[in-house]
Amino acid sequence: MILATKLKLPQQWQLATWEDYEALRDDEESDRYKLFFENHRL
């Protein structure tokens, strides 16, 4: 039997532009889980 553990990485805000957010949001290959944009940060 194989056991898989999902690692929970700490969430950190990164400086970004609205265009960065749109590019990540629209990328179908990207993991968009919990993607937020607030005050120039992703």
TIVO-2410 file (N, C-alpha, C; in nm, 3 decimals):
# residues 42
REC num residu      c1      c2      c3 atome chaine
REC   1      M   0.084  -0.118   0.000     N      A
REC   1      M   0.000   0.000   0.000    CA      A
REC   1      M   0.089   0.124   0.000     C      A
REC   2      I   0.051   0.224  -0.082     N      A
REC   2      I   0.125   0.349  -0.092    CA      A
REC   2      I   0.047   0.458  -0.021     C      A
REC   3      L   0.115   0.530   0.067     N      A
REC   3      L   0.053   0.642   0.138    CA      A
REC   3      L   0.106   0.772   0.081     C      A
REC   4      A   0.017   0.863   0.050     N      A
REC   4      A   0.056   0.994  -0.001    CA      A
REC   4      A   0.023   1.100   0.102     C      A
REC   5      T   0.115   1.189   0.120     N      A
REC   5      T   0.095   1.299   0.214    CA      A
REC   5      T   0.098   1.429   0.135     C      A
REC   6      K  -0.004   1.509   0.153     N      A
REC   6      K  -0.008   1.639   0.087    CA      A
REC   6      K   0.061   1.740   0.178     C      A
REC   7      L   0.172   1.795   0.127     N      A
REC   7      L   0.244   1.894   0.206    CA      A
REC   7      L   0.171   2.027   0.201     C      A
REC   8      K   0.162   2.091   0.311     N      A
REC   8      K   0.097   2.222   0.318    CA      A
REC   8      K   0.206   2.327   0.332     C      A
REC   9      L   0.232   2.397   0.221     N      A
REC   9      L   0.334   2.500   0.222    CA      A
REC   9      L   0.279   2.629   0.279     C      A
REC  10      P   0.365   2.705   0.348     N      A
REC  10      P   0.317   2.832   0.402    CA      A
REC  10      P   0.280   2.928   0.288     C      A
REC  11      Q   0.173   3.001   0.309     N      A
REC  11      Q   0.129   3.097   0.208    CA      A
REC  11      Q   0.201   3.229   0.231     C      A
REC  12      Q   0.254   3.283   0.122     N      A
REC  12      Q   0.324   3.410   0.131    CA      A
REC  12      Q   0.276   3.500   0.018     C      A
REC  13      W   0.261   3.628   0.046     N      A
REC  13      W   0.224   3.725  -0.055    CA      A
REC  13      W   0.348   3.762  -0.135     C      A
REC  14      Q   0.332   3.777  -0.266     N      A
REC  14      Q   0.440   3.818  -0.356    CA      A
REC  14      Q   0.400   3.947  -0.425     C      A
REC  15      L   0.493   4.041  -0.442     N      A
REC  15      L   0.463   4.162  -0.517    CA      A
REC  15      L   0.431   4.124  -0.661     C      A
REC  16      A   0.328   4.187  -0.717     N      A
REC  16      A   0.283   4.153  -0.852    CA      A
REC  16      A   0.200   4.266  -0.909     C      A
REC  17      T   0.177   4.259  -1.039     N      A
REC  17      T   0.089   4.354  -1.107    CA      A
REC  17      T  -0.042   4.284  -1.138     C      A
REC  18      W  -0.140   4.361  -1.177     N      A
REC  18      W  -0.268   4.303  -1.217    CA      A
REC  18      W  -0.247   4.210  -1.337     C      A
REC  19      E  -0.155   4.247  -1.427     N      A
REC  19      E  -0.126   4.164  -1.543    CA      A
REC  19      E  -0.066   4.029  -1.502     C      A
REC  20      D   0.015   4.028  -1.397     N      A
REC  20      D   0.069   3.902  -1.344    CA      A
REC  20      D  -0.046   3.812  -1.296     C      A
REC  21      Y  -0.138   3.873  -1.222     N      A
REC  21      Y  -0.255   3.798  -1.173    CA      A
REC  21      Y  -0.334   3.739  -1.289     C      A
REC  22      E  -0.362   3.822  -1.391     N      A
REC  22      E  -0.440   3.774  -1.505    CA      A
REC  22      E  -0.369   3.660  -1.579     C      A
REC  23      A  -0.238   3.672  -1.593     N      A
REC  23      A  -0.162   3.567  -1.662    CA      A
REC  23      A  -0.169   3.435  -1.585     C      A
REC  24      L  -0.153   3.440  -1.454     N      A
REC  24      L  -0.161   3.319  -1.374    CA      A
REC  24      L  -0.303   3.264  -1.370     C      A
REC  25      R  -0.401   3.353  -1.360     N      A
REC  25      R  -0.541   3.313  -1.356    CA      A
REC  25      R  -0.583   3.242  -1.484     C      A
REC  26      D  -0.534   3.292  -1.598     N      A
REC  26      D  -0.577   3.239  -1.727    CA      A
REC  26      D  -0.493   3.122  -1.777     C      A
REC  27      D  -0.383   3.091  -1.709     N      A
REC  27      D  -0.296   2.981  -1.750    CA      A
REC  27      D  -0.361   2.849  -1.710     C      A
REC  28      E  -0.402   2.771  -1.810     N      A
REC  28      E  -0.472   2.645  -1.782    CA      A
REC  28      E  -0.379   2.537  -1.727     C      A
REC  29      E  -0.248   2.555  -1.742     N      A
REC  29      E  -0.151   2.458  -1.690    CA      A
REC  29      E  -0.114   2.488  -1.544     C      A
REC  30      S  -0.152   2.605  -1.496     N      A
REC  30      S  -0.114   2.650  -1.363    CA      A
REC  30      S  -0.207   2.594  -1.255     C      A
REC  31      D  -0.151   2.577  -1.137     N      A
REC  31      D  -0.232   2.539  -1.021    CA      A
REC  31      D  -0.287   2.668  -0.961     C      A
REC  32      R  -0.413   2.697  -0.987     N      A
REC  32      R  -0.472   2.825  -0.946    CA      A
REC  32      R  -0.542   2.817  -0.811     C      A
REC  33      Y  -0.515   2.717  -0.736     N      A
REC  33      Y  -0.578   2.697  -0.608    CA      A
REC  33      Y  -0.546   2.814  -0.514     C      A
REC  34      K  -0.649   2.882  -0.468     N      A
REC  34      K  -0.636   2.994  -0.374    CA      A
REC  34      K  -0.548   3.106  -0.430     C      A
REC  35      L  -0.575   3.151  -0.551     N      A
REC  35      L  -0.502   3.261  -0.611    CA      A
REC  35      L  -0.578   3.390  -0.582     C      A
REC  36      F  -0.512   3.484  -0.515     N      A
REC  36      F  -0.574   3.612  -0.479    CA      A
REC  36      F  -0.483   3.726  -0.520     C      A
REC  37      F  -0.543   3.840  -0.549     N      A
REC  37      F  -0.467   3.962  -0.577    CA      A
REC  37      F  -0.523   4.072  -0.487     C      A
REC  38      E  -0.435   4.132  -0.406     N      A
REC  38      E  -0.477   4.239  -0.317    CA      A
REC  38      E  -0.361   4.335  -0.293     C      A
REC  39      N  -0.386   4.463  -0.313     N      A
REC  39      N  -0.288   4.568  -0.285    CA      A
REC  39      N  -0.152   4.539  -0.350     C      A
REC  40      H  -0.156   4.507  -0.479     N      A
REC  40      H  -0.037   4.479  -0.559    CA      A
REC  40      H   0.041   4.358  -0.510     C      A
REC  41      R  -0.029   4.262  -0.455     N      A
REC  41      R   0.035   4.138  -0.409    CA      A
REC  41      R  -0.049   4.016  -0.451     C      A
REC  42      L   0.023   3.909  -0.486     N      A
REC  42      L  -0.043   3.781  -0.516    CA      A
REC  42      L  -0.036   3.695  -0.393     C      A
***
